[in-house]
């Protein structure tokens, strides 16, 4: 995590200002998340209005995912030299411009262009917002702050997407983009006014940001992020047909079951942030283990409607349990230059989502049926759990090597070779109490 903290204004209460900034960041995440997912709810209206078939209109969704994967790192490199509050406000300003372009579009090509503009800001915003959220709170609460901001996406799925669909039915699909653009503009203005300037001696260089991507913990964190969403999106896009075809759920129950999924996802995300502040890597092991068990439960209870109420809640909770810890793993691995690494996390999420959705579609095309999807998702959870073991071994090996140590109170490095006496005073040998005279004689 970036060690540079934010400087509050003179005479201002830091806790109150941090709460306002976190609320504004969550509002921005809500707006970006609603813009991403609400197109699925208005796809029929868009296709009918612009005279394009539904499969072609689906490019508004797949093109957005591709734009996030490619555009996020590019926007981070372009806006990285800016001070953080200006960077986030600029990203949200471009997001507003993209949604306004969607709202005034009279052809499918212009609408797709507006979606790509908003997608380019998606990954860069979430990465920068995560860094900003972590810099506002003490080190023991950073994962919770990141989880709080990320919960804006889940709130968008529970309330924002249905509201966008309802607004499209009342006033037309263009009204949904006007509303989301207004929310993004409000969040950007608030952050421009209340986000404190970063205290420190400048931002990391682009070369330092790129070098941070090659660190083992960052690479492993990105790989885990890919496995996380690949397994999830093998099942979740097809959750509604699973409920209707396997569990024979009536149509009027589907929105309630999806709301249960969203509530479980929000609870899992907030719990994951709290657990990550306790122990990061054990939390990831628990999260991926819980994912595998829940996928197995989904395969076993997929045809039982009563059991699916609990399974759907557990599916959302176990899925989002890993989100904040994964972001924190990458941020800690690239602590001195986290900007590009944080954005690459969003790219890994979207690449995994696209891979999982495509894999699920291919499996269904072979005739395996919806019951096979959770079994395949278990493989991604197992792969992620297997990757965590070498990370633990690597950390133990690195800990056994005589590397510079850090005193917990002073946070100052002491090199055993050059500062031998200081190292022994800060870290006395374990046998010092048992053999004081022997050690005194050696000195």
Secondary structure, 3 states (H helix, E strand, C coil): CCCCCECCCCCCCHHHHHHHHHHHHHHHHHHHHHHHHCHHHHHHHHHHHHCCCHHHHCHHHHHHHHHHHHHHHHHHHHHCCCCHHHHHHHHHHHHHHHHHHHHCCCCHHHHHHHHHHHHHHHHHHHHHHHHHHHHCCCHHHHHHHHHHHHHHHHHHHHHHHHHHHHHHHHHCHHHHHHHHHHHHHHHHHHHHHHCCCECCCCCCCHHHHHHHCCCHHHHHHHHHHHHHHHHHHHHHHHHHHHHHHHCCCCHHHHHHHHHHHHHHHHHHHHHHHHHHHHCHHHHHHHHHHHHHHHHHHHHHHCCCHHHHHHHHHHHHHHHHCCHHHHHHHHHHHCCCCCHHHHHHHHHHHHHHHHHHHHHHHHHHHCCCCHHHHHHHHHHHHHHHHHHHHHHHHHHHHHHHCCCCEECCCCCCEECCCCCHHHHHHHCCCCCCCCCHHHHHHHC
